[in-house]
Amino acid sequence: MNIGAEIKAFRKSHSISQKELCDILDIKQSALSLIENGTKPSQDTIETMVRAGIIPDSEMEEKTIDLKIKMLNYEDRQLIIEFIDRLIM
């Protein structure tokens, strides 16, 4: 299940509307709607949801690493790959 589906499932299981959850998290309803429909949330939004108990810590760690890797430019990714290759050889 993707993070948006998990958020929507949490919201539905607690009978919380999008507006109510947005008020709790202090985010725009349009942003929550996008997230629930597959758009990746920002790191700040992920951290807010972890603090609110909507996303488990382990989920955040995985998403944080994934987000940070995707934010690297091509050259930085190549440097990291080369570094890891040297470590395992």
Backbone hydrogen bonds, N-H to C=O, Kabsch-Sander energy under -0.5 kcal/mol:
donor,donor_aa,acceptor,acceptor_aa,energy
6,E,2,N,-2.2
7,I,3,I,-2.3
8,K,4,G,-2.4
9,A,5,A,-2.5
10,F,6,E,-2.5
11,R,7,I,-2.7
12,K,8,K,-2.8
13,S,9,A,-2.7
14,H,10,F,-1.3
15,S,12,K,-1.5
16,I,11,R,-2.8
21,L,17,S,-2.4
22,C,18,Q,-2.8
23,D,19,K,-2.3
24,I,20,E,-1.9
25,L,21,L,-2.7
26,D,22,C,-1.6
27,I,22,C,-1.6
32,L,28,K,-1.9
33,S,29,Q,-2.5
34,L,30,S,-2.1
35,I,31,A,-2.3
36,E,32,L,-2.9
37,N,33,S,-1.2
38,G,35,I,-1.9
39,T,34,L,-2.7
46,I,42,S,-2.3
47,E,43,Q,-2.5
48,T,44,D,-2.3
49,M,45,T,-2.3
50,V,46,I,-2.1
51,R,47,E,-2.4
52,A,48,T,-1.7
53,G,50,V,-1.4
54,I,49,M,-2.7
55,I,49,M,-1.1
59,E,56,P,-0.6
60,M,56,P,-1.7
61,E,57,D,-2.4
62,E,58,S,-1.9
63,K,59,E,-2.5
64,T,60,M,-3.2
65,I,61,E,-2.2
66,D,62,E,-2.3
67,L,63,K,-3.0
68,K,64,T,-2.6
69,I,65,I,-2.4
70,K,66,D,-2.2
71,M,67,L,-1.3
72,L,68,K,-0.7
72,L,69,I,-1.1
77,R,73,N,-2.3
78,Q,74,Y,-2.3
79,L,75,E,-2.2
80,I,76,D,-2.2
81,I,77,R,-2.4
82,E,78,Q,-2.6
83,F,79,L,-2.3
84,I,80,I,-2.6
85,D,81,I,-2.5
86,R,82,E,-2.1
87,L,83,F,-1.9
88,I,84,I,-2.0
89,M,85,D,-0.8
